[in-house]
Amino acid sequence: MKKKLLVLGGLIISLQVFSQVGINTPDPQASLDVVGKPTSTNVFDGIIAPRITGAQLRAKTYTQKQQGALVYVTAADTAPGGQTAEVTSTGYFYFDSKLNRWQKLNSGTIAVGDPTTDAFIDDPANTMVKLGASSTGTARSSNTDFVIKDNGKVGIGTQLPEAGLHIKENGNTDSNQLKVQSTNSSPLINLERTGTNNLSAGAELGKLSFNGKISGANFPLAGIKANYWGNGATNSSSLTFSTSDRPAVLINENGSMGIGRIDTNYAMSPTQKLDVDGNVRFRDVPSSTMNSTDMLMALDANGVAKKVDLKVPASVLVATRTGPSAKPGDGSAAIMWFENTHLSDNTYLTRVDNGTFKAVKTGLYTISITAHFDQVPEGTEAESPYRGVTVGVKTTTNKLTQHYGSNYMGNGYTNITAVFILNAGEQFYAYSQCNKGGTYRQMEATMSVVCTPL
């Protein structure tokens, strides 16, 4: 008993003199130096920290005097908060009096150059968590911050984010750009407005705003805005494009576009697919020839565009007769044949039969005929007032133009030009007439028609 007391007294004296304790070593190299017995299989080397549950740890209040205290949590805190806010798993935890909370010792592989076990640093004084040193372990350069504020705002390049995500250019290449890249599908930026209730008409869905500094302050200069115009059950929306901080172009829920402003606050509300408040100009329009089917664009009294026919003459028919056709010389009108068609525009004129034609469009029709006749009887002046063969043009509404042939017999030509205003659906034909007795023959003949739409 005396020997044991003597040894204990010596140990106490040694601690007082050297302030170092050695376990399994006579030469401690630190305040506490524990040397294990790695070759002894029945000796379990190690130091066991106090074992405690998270709930038990929460019941204690540690102060600055316990800075660096180490415990092993055997069960996560069932209601983490206060000093145990981060005690959400088992493991070793140490007390950080500056943060006034227990911090878990990190585990796993630590990135090369990272000076800490956690790249993010708590900064309660500025109500944020921020990225610590750079990947090499050096201090971060100015304006390369990455912070998460306690209110959920994220700042990249700034410690003072003014929005949910605030990216500030820092002078480095491409630091002023935002890129979305996709390999297997189309990149998407989704602006989505959600809530517990359905949308109501006029609700703003989202917008892009382009701002800049004017007179020392930032102002919105241009933008794109989307609005909802349904009843909460239908998909109906519009887009408004603004310039100079004023609406300039509106595409409404029906897909119609309005360009211009009806006042300083609202863009043109279109009543047509394209509604322009102001004049328009077309540049680099290619030159071409005019077709018979071309139409003009005209504006009514309200400025609404419409198509109208071109009021220019168009050649719509060229027809001929090549073979002889016997006609009676008794003064009766014999319809002339023009069975060969060399030019025909059915948008103006259609053929009824070999000698009759019908107007498709109302217009001014100029009909020119040159006809050759032979075997014309001589006759006498007493027998007939006609000379040669008379050619006429007549309509189904009894419009008539005729021309007396010159005084010839046997062989001769008669020319005529008739001008009528024909309504759509009205028909006309050419005829020849001779009052010299016997018979005569219509030889070759040509009819050409020009129409000026009305």
Buried (B, 14 or more C-beta within 10 A) or exposed (E): EEEEEEEEEEEEEBEEEEEBBBEEEEEBEEEEBBBEEEEEEEEEEEEEEEEBBBBBBBEEEBEEEEEEBEBBBEBBBEEBEEBBBBBEEBBBBBBBBEEBBBBBEEEEEEEEEBEEEEBBEBBEEEEBBBBBBBEEEEEEEEBBBBBBBEEEBBBBBBBEBEEEEBBBEBEEEEBEEEEEEEEEEEEEEEEEEEEEEEBEEEBEBEBEEEEEEEEEEEEEBBBBBBBBBBEEEEEBBBBBBBEEBEBBBBBBBEEBBBBBBEEEEEBBEBEEEEBBEEEEEEEEEEEEEEEBEEEEEEEEEEEEEEEEBBEEEBBBBBBBBEEBBEBEBEEEBBBBBBBBEEEBBEBBBBBEEBBBBBBBBBBBBBBBBBBBBBBBBEBEEEEBEBBBBBBBBBBBEEBEBBBBBEEBBEBBBBEBEBEBBBEEEBBBBBBBBBBBBEBBBBBBBBBBBBBBBE
